[in-house]
Amino acid sequence: MIPGGVTSVPSQRDIIRALSILDTQIKWYENSILGCSIEEWLSLKSVEDFNHWLEKKRATQDTTATMWSNLLKTKTKKSSPQDTHPNSQCH
């Protein structure tokens, strides 16, 4: 079974291989992008939760914390009070 479609009924071996590929991709995403499990990420329900999570990551010098901090700094610098106003696009 290869990404792009299935042309026959998948065997048990095909299904196990596909699940393995999916598991590998999930682990990569958790480690490289999120910096935690998907479950932990989804448990962040507020900005305060996120900031607390980010501080814990910074304390352990986690590289994903640096990435998220830099992303937040970039977003903060680009937005101004006028940009965040709901009617900022209406003139």
C-alpha positions, -999 to 999 in steps of 0.1 A, spaced: 0 0 0 15 33 -11 2 69 -5 -20 78 -34 -45 51 -33 -52 14 -29 -58 -7 -60 -65 -40 -42 -78 -52 -9 -51 -45 17 -35 -75 34 -29 -76 71 7 -69 64 -3 -38 43 -24 -25 72 3 -30 98 28 -12 75 4 17 70 -2 20 108 36 19 113 41 48 88 13 67 105 28 61 139 62 73 127 47 105 113 27 112 144 58 108 166 78 131 143 51 158 144 49 155 182 86 158 187 95 182 159 65 206 158 45 204 190 71 194 215 47 172 233 21 145 227 -10 154 207 -31 147 238 -11 172 259 -13 198 231 -51 194 228 -54 197 266 -42 234 263 -75 252 265 -65 288 271 -36 313 265 -27 308 302 -25 271 297 -2 276 267 20 301 285 24 278 314 32 249 291 57 272 273 74 281 305 78 245 315 94 238 280 117 268 284 128 255 318 140 223 302 156 242 273 133 224 249 140 236 213 103 236 205 98 263 231 123 285 213 104 279 180 70 287 196 85 318 214 99 331 181 66 325 163 48 344 190 73 373 189 69 375 151 31 375 153 31 401 181 55 425 162 34 422 130 0 430 146 -10 463 159 -42 474 177 -57 484 144 -49 450 129 -67 431 157 -98 452 156 -127 432 140 -135 460 115 -98 467 106 -104 455 70 -135 478 66 -127 514 57 
